[in-house]
Amino acid sequence: MDHIEKENRIAVWLADHREDVIRTADYIFQHPETAYKEELSSACLAAFLEKNGFQVEEKTAGIDTAFTAVWGEGRPRIGFLAEYDALPELGHACGHNLLGAGAAAAACALKADMEKTGAPGTLRVYGCPAEEIMSGKIAMNQAGVFDDLDIAVTWHPFDRNRVSNDIWQAQDIKNYTFHGVSAHASRSPEDGRSALDAAELMNVGVNYLREHVPTDVRMHYAYRDNGQPANVVPDLAKTNYFIRSSLRARTEDASRRVDDCARGAALMTGTTVEIELVASCREMKIDRGLTELYYEAMTKVPTPVYTEEELEFAGRISQEAGLDNGGEYFRGLEPLEDEPVPISIGTDAAEVSHTVPLITLSAATMCRGTPLHHWAAARQAGMSIGQKGMLYAARCMAEGTKLWMERNTEKNYFEKRTKKNQEGMIL
C-alpha cells in the first residue's frame, strides 16, 4: 500500500480486515441457503457487523432471516442493502455470498472514516433475504423499513466493473394452480378433466402471445411438481411464471393477458384456475446525479490485479463453460453510459428505488462472459477472483458514499431530496 493509500482510512480498514471479510463471504458460500431459510448466513453477517461496532436488530419487518445493523446517529441516514440467499441446486451462482459481505464491509470501512473525521450520520446495514424470489426487499419496503433513509447503496456481482446505470425490469411473479377431476387415464378417461392439459394449453397460449407484446417483455415459466403418475388424469397442475419488462405499465398489460390465457385454458378443459400474485415490483428508477457521483469516485479506486494462477483459472473455466471472451478475462472500469440501459433481469431492490434514492454498483467477481445463475459464476464466487471483486466493490461503495456526504451538506438538502423522491421525481 503506497503513501496515499495509507492516508485513506477506508483503504486501510479494508486492508486490515481483508481476511475477516473473506472468511465471512466464504462461510456463507459454504453454507448456501435458499429464500427465507438463510439462518446461518444472516447470523454470520450479523455477527460480523456486531463485532465491528454495529447494533443488530433481528427479524426486521417480522421476517426471521432479515436484520438491521445500526451505527451512529442523526442525518444523513445511509442504508447499505445486503443479500445472502442462494439458488436451489446451484448454490451461490449469483454471488450473494459476496454481495452481503461486501455491503457490510463497505459500511464498516465508511464507519472507520467517519470516526476519524467526526462526520455526522447514521449507517444502517439491512440484511435482505429472498432476493432470488423477488420478495425480501419488497416486503421490507412495504413495512416502511426504508422510508426515512436519505440514500440506499448496494451492488451486484457481474463480469465487469461499472456503475449500474441499468433499468432493472418491472416484474410480476405469479403461481397458476389448475384444478380438474381425477380419473383412471385408461379405463375411464372420459370422466376426467385434466388440470395438466389446462396448464399445457395455457403455456401454448402464452407462447403465441409472445408475438404480440413489445420486444422488451419477457414471459417464462416452470412446472411445479404435482407428484402424480401418468396413469391418472391429473386433477392438479401448478406453474410458476415470471412476467417482466422495462416499464411497469407494459408488465401489467402482459400480466393481464397471461391471466387470460390461464382462464381460457381452464374454460377449454372444464377445469378451474387459481391465480396467485407472489411478488410484484416496478422498474428501477435511475438517479443520474448519483450515477455520475459514484462513477467519479470509482475512477479513483484501483481495479483488481490478478495473479497468473487466477488468470489460468479464468482460462480453464472459460474453455470448460464455453464463455465468449476471446481470452480477455477482465477489464478495468467501464465508462458511464450517457443514458440508462434497460436490461433483461430484475431485482427487488428496484422497488426500493421508488422510496429512496438508490445507487447500485457492479464489480467483476467472474471473468467476462460468465452468465449469472450458472455453475461457472458459483465456482468463481467461492475463490479469490470473486473475493477480489467483492473487496473492490466494498471500497467503491464506501468511497462513493463518502463523496456523496461531502457534496451534500446544503441546509435542508436531505428533507428536500426525500420529498422529491416520494413525489416520484427522477432525481
Buried (B, 14 or more C-beta within 10 A) or exposed (E): EEEEEEEBBBBBBBBEBBEBBBBBBBBBBEBBBBBBBBEBBBBBBBEBBEEBBBEBBBEBBEBBBBBBBBBBEEBBBBBBBBBBBBBEEBBBBBBBBBBBBBBBBBBBBBBBBBBEEEBEBBBBBBBBBBBBBBBBBBBBBEBEBBEBBBBBBBBBBBBBBBBBBBBBBBBBBBBBBBBBBBBEBEEEEEEBBBBBBBBBBBBEBBEEBEEEBEEBBBBEBEEBEBEBEEEBBBBBBBBBBBBBBBBBEBBBBBBEBBBBBBBBBBEEBEBBBEBEEBBBBBBBBBBEBBBEBBBBBBEBBEBBEBEEEBBEBBBEBBEEBEBEBEEEBBBEBBEBEEEBEBBEBBBBBBBBBBBBBBBBBBBBBBBBBBEBEBBBBBBBBBBBBBBBBBBBBBBBBBBBBBBBBEEBEEEEBBEEBBEEBEEEEEE
